[in-house]
Structures are given as C-alpha cells and as structure tokens.
Amino acid sequence: MGILEGKKVLVTGVLTEASIAFATARIAQEQGATVVLSNFGRARSLCQRIAKRLPQEAPVVELDVTDTEHLSTLADRLRDALGLGEGDHLDGVVHSIGFAPQEAMGEGFPEVAWEHAATAFHVSTWSYAALTQACRPLFGSSASVVGLTFDATVAWPVYGWMGAAKAALESTSRYLARELGPEGVRVNLVAAGPLRSMAMKSIPGSVQFEKAWEGRAPLGWSVTDTEPAGKAVVALLSDWFPATTGEIVHVDGGFHAVGV
Ligand SMILES: NC(=O)c1ccc[n+]([C@@H]2O[C@H](COP(=O)([O-])OP(=O)(O)OC[C@H]3O[C@@H](n4cnc5c(N)ncnc54)[C@H](O)[C@@H]3O)[C@@H](O)[C@H]2O)c1
C-alpha cells in the first residue's frame, strides 16, 4: 500500500523531466494516487509528451492561471478528467508554477516597472489562492494543497521580484491555511534548494545559487535530483501530516539551517 493509495491529485507545472512537478507526479503514482496534470498553451503540448513517461500516462487539462475562464471551468473539467462521480472528491492539489519576466529579475531591483513585477505576482503568487479556490468545490472533508517556494526569508542575488513574489507566496500560504483549515484543507509549502529546471535556468546568473549550495548544505545537494522535493510534496499530500498546515518544509540539504 502506498501513502497516496486511492487519492486523486492535480499536479500543475510539468514541463520537462527536470520539473519538480514531474518527480512529484511520478512518486504520487508510485504511491497509489490517480494523477491529472495541467499546463497551458505550448507548455501543455510538452506536458502531454512528458506525461507518457510517467508510470501511467496521465490526462492533461488546459490551465493558464492568468485566464479567469480556465479557472472558473477547472472544477468541471477535472471532474471529467478524473471521472469523479457523486460523492467522489479531489484529495490533493500541487501548485508547481512560477514565472517572472526577465525584466523583473537580475540586478536593478528598484528600477523594475510595475507591469513586470505584477506579472511575477499574478503567475507565481496570486495563482496559489486562485488555484485553491478553483479546486475548492471538489474537496471533501479533508484535502491537501502543496506549493513550491525558494526560501524567501532573505534577499538573494539575481532573483529580484521573483524573490518578493515568493515571500508573498509564503504569506499567501498561511492565509489560505487559516481560512481553509476549518474545512479540513491543509495548505503547505516545500522550500526546495536550487534545481536545474527550465524556470531556474531562465534566471540569468542562477548558477550563483548552485555555487552557494556547494559545500554548505550539511547533507550535500544535487541540482539535478528533483526526487527529494517530489517526495516531500507527496508526504505533505498524504495522511502523514494530518495536523500540519501553514508550514514550510525545507528540502535543501539543510542549507537554510547553517551559517557560512
Ligand atoms: N528549480 C528550482 O531551483 C526551484 C527551487 C525552489 C522552488 N521552485 C519552484 O518550483 C516550482 C516549479 O518550478 P520548476 O523549477 O519545476 O520549473 P519548471 O519550469 O519545470 O516549472 C514551472 C512551470 O510553471 C508553468 N507556468 C508558468 N506560467 C504559467 C501560467 N500562467 N499558468 C500555468 N502554468 C504556468 C510552466 O509551464 C512550467 O510548467 C515553481 O514555483 C518554482 O519557483 C523551483
């Protein structure tokens, strides 16, 4: 018996095999979950191709988190994709989505125009609440929502407004935990160390993060191994964290816990 046996889970954000969402979807299936994926536009075609490399090919629904119609129709489309009948529920949602325009990252933080910062917040922060709300009608007496952050307690080089968006994501997660807790919905984040996904590679100078982790993470850290992050997400989706919400679990080799 896997720890997600019988559970139905939406995993957003599979783009390549290096996506944290891909490891999450694979491990979730290995642990017994029925998984549905989502992505948008061209990324959805890539996602459909990658979905074939999972232990069981998963259906992919269209979801651009900035598209209000996509959000308002999501519950019905998930019902169809998962074949949910009367009394069936969605047990878990993984928000593995992040984007900031190039103009919002790199150096020159105070010079960035609102429109660029706004895009980062729209896609990377507000969407966490919007996705949760869109899935809310499908939740039963308990559900688990999990998102991905990059430790936002400090200011990083080159991360720019994506870092500010992540700080707001961490706060958003606590507000969601507060409001949805009475409905039995847990809301948590995994703070992953640097991983060479498309999102991270698109940040100019992100190799600095890789260098910072080298030699400092007490457990060591591999920038190509998404399995530890995926396992933590799956653990938070499972019934093994029944009294945990508004939490941030660090999956960074212990980097956050030590000084230089
Ligand atoms: N890679 C890292 O080092 C790292 C570390 C900590 C946290 N994270 C976070 O993990 C999450 C997943 O990123 P990843 O590193 O696996 O990269 P990734 O590029 O594989 O995934 C990012 C996903 O976001 C999706 N996306 C972007 N805009 C969207 C929109 N408008 N609507 C719907 N989906 C959209 C992309 O299509 C893509 O699938 C992100 O929140 C990221 O910030 C990444």
The ligand as an SDF file (V2000), in Angstrom:
LIG
                    3D

 44 48  0  0  0  0  0  0  0  0999 V2000
   14.0940   24.9510   -9.7550 N   0  0  0  0  0  0  0  0  0  0  0  0
   14.3820   25.4630   -8.5770 C   0  0  0  0  0  0  0  0  0  0  0  0
   15.5440   25.6610   -8.2130 O   0  0  0  0  0  0  0  0  0  0  0  0
   13.2800   25.7970   -7.6060 C   0  0  0  0  0  0  0  0  0  0  0  0
   13.5820   25.9480   -6.2470 C   0  0  0  0  0  0  0  0  0  0  0  0
   12.5600   26.2550   -5.3600 C   0  0  0  0  0  0  0  0  0  0  0  0
   11.2550   26.4110   -5.8200 C   0  0  0  0  0  0  0  0  0  0  0  0
   10.9940   26.2580   -7.1620 N   0  0  0  0  0  0  0  0  0  0  0  0
    9.6090   26.4470   -7.6010 C   0  0  0  0  0  0  0  0  0  0  0  0
    9.1130   25.2140   -8.0680 O   0  0  0  0  0  0  0  0  0  0  0  0
    8.0130   25.4610   -8.9300 C   0  0  0  0  0  0  0  0  0  0  0  0
    8.1810   24.6410  -10.1960 C   0  0  0  0  0  0  0  0  0  0  0  0
    9.2730   25.1060  -10.9490 O   0  0  0  0  0  0  0  0  0  0  0  0
   10.3550   24.1570  -11.6060 P   0  0  0  0  0  0  0  0  0  0  0  0
   11.6730   24.5650  -11.0610 O   0  0  0  0  0  0  0  0  0  0  0  0
    9.9500   22.7430  -11.5640 O   0  0  0  0  0  0  0  0  0  0  0  0
   10.3640   24.7170  -13.1210 O   0  0  0  0  0  0  0  0  0  0  0  0
    9.5400   24.3400  -14.4420 P   0  0  0  0  0  0  0  0  0  0  0  0
    9.9470   25.3530  -15.4470 O   0  0  0  0  0  0  0  0  0  0  0  0
    9.6960   22.9270  -14.7800 O   0  0  0  0  0  0  0  0  0  0  0  0
    8.0210   24.5970  -13.9880 O   0  0  0  0  0  0  0  0  0  0  0  0
    7.3970   25.8630  -13.9680 C   0  0  0  0  0  0  0  0  0  0  0  0
    6.0010   25.6390  -14.5310 C   0  0  0  0  0  0  0  0  0  0  0  0
    5.1990   26.8160  -14.4110 O   0  0  0  0  0  0  0  0  0  0  0  0
    4.3100   26.7740  -15.5170 C   0  0  0  0  0  0  0  0  0  0  0  0
    3.6750   28.0610  -15.7410 N   0  0  0  0  0  0  0  0  0  0  0  0
    4.2800   29.2510  -15.9850 C   0  0  0  0  0  0  0  0  0  0  0  0
    3.3370   30.2010  -16.2000 N   0  0  0  0  0  0  0  0  0  0  0  0
    2.1180   29.5740  -16.0620 C   0  0  0  0  0  0  0  0  0  0  0  0
    0.7810   30.0100  -16.1870 C   0  0  0  0  0  0  0  0  0  0  0  0
    0.4590   31.2810  -16.4830 N   0  0  0  0  0  0  0  0  0  0  0  0
   -0.2200   29.1130  -15.9690 N   0  0  0  0  0  0  0  0  0  0  0  0
    0.0670   27.8340  -15.6710 C   0  0  0  0  0  0  0  0  0  0  0  0
    1.3140   27.3540  -15.5600 N   0  0  0  0  0  0  0  0  0  0  0  0
    2.3420   28.2200  -15.7630 C   0  0  0  0  0  0  0  0  0  0  0  0
    5.2420   26.3860  -16.6730 C   0  0  0  0  0  0  0  0  0  0  0  0
    4.5420   25.9990  -17.8400 O   0  0  0  0  0  0  0  0  0  0  0  0
    6.0260   25.2670  -16.0270 C   0  0  0  0  0  0  0  0  0  0  0  0
    5.3950   24.0210  -16.2200 O   0  0  0  0  0  0  0  0  0  0  0  0
    7.9810   26.9790   -9.1580 C   0  0  0  0  0  0  0  0  0  0  0  0
    7.0760   27.5720   -8.2570 O   0  0  0  0  0  0  0  0  0  0  0  0
    9.4030   27.3770   -8.7790 C   0  0  0  0  0  0  0  0  0  0  0  0
    9.5140   28.7400   -8.4120 O   0  0  0  0  0  0  0  0  0  0  0  0
   11.9670   25.9400   -8.0460 C   0  0  0  0  0  0  0  0  0  0  0  0
  1  2  1  0
  2  3  2  0
  2  4  1  0
  4  5  1  0
  4 44  2  0
  5  6  2  0
  6  7  1  0
  7  8  2  0
  8  9  1  0
  8 44  1  0
  9 10  1  0
  9 42  1  0
 10 11  1  0
 11 12  1  0
 11 40  1  0
 12 13  1  0
 13 14  1  0
 14 15  2  0
 14 16  1  0
 14 17  1  0
 17 18  1  0
 18 19  2  0
 18 20  1  0
 18 21  1  0
 21 22  1  0
 22 23  1  0
 23 24  1  0
 23 38  1  0
 24 25  1  0
 25 26  1  0
 25 36  1  0
 26 27  1  0
 26 35  1  0
 27 28  2  0
 28 29  1  0
 29 30  1  0
 29 35  2  0
 30 31  1  0
 30 32  2  0
 32 33  1  0
 33 34  2  0
 34 35  1  0
 36 37  1  0
 36 38  1  0
 38 39  1  0
 40 41  1  0
 40 42  1  0
 42 43  1  0
M  CHG  2   8   1  16  -1
M  END
$$$$
